């Protein structure tokens, strides 16, 4: 499975899991955390390592799974 496919599946899981949450932990929050995490990873030189970038992106996507905030 390609990295983009893995990320896409994780995004769909997060979307379903976090859909009813308030704005502090909704899918938009997850995207903002992901964008920031990837920015920081690139800024620290990880962009040359696709595996590291995948781990950062997945960690950001999944960081609030199981957190209910309504």
N, C-alpha and C positions, 0 to 999 in steps of 0.2 A: 504494500500500500504506500502510495506517495505521500510526502509530508502535507501537501495541500489537502489531500483527501482526509487525512487524519485530523487536521485542523477543522475542516468543514464538518466532520462528524461531531467533534467536540463542541463546535459552535451551536449545532442543532440541539445537542444534549443540554447545553447551558441555557439556550433560549427556552426550551420546554421546562426546565427545572426552575428557572428564575422568573418566569412570566408574571406571576401574581405578586411579586415583591414590590415594596415601595421604591421610590427613585434612588434611595441610597444603595440598593442592591439589585437593581433591575438590569436587563441586558445592556442598556446604554452604559451603565457603570462598568460592566465587565469589558466592553469595548474600549472605554477610556483607559482602564487599567492595562489592557493589552497593548494599546498604542504607546503608553508611557513605558511599559516594560521593554517593548521592542526598541524604542528610541534609546533607552538607557543601555540596552545590550549592544546596539550598534555603536553608541558613543564610547563604550568600553572595549571595542574591537572584536566583538563576537560574531560580526556579520560574515566573516570568512569561514565560520564553522556552522554548516546547516543544522547539524544535530543539536548544537547548543541553542541556536535560534528557535528550533522546534520546541525544545524543553522550556525555554523562557515563555514562548507563546502559549503552550499548553498549561503551564503553571499559572499564568495570568488568567486564562480562560476558566480554569477550574478552581481558583482560589476561594470562591464563595459557595461552592457546591455544598449543599447540606445546611446552609445558613438560611433560616426563614426570617424574613423581615417584612412585616405587614403593618 
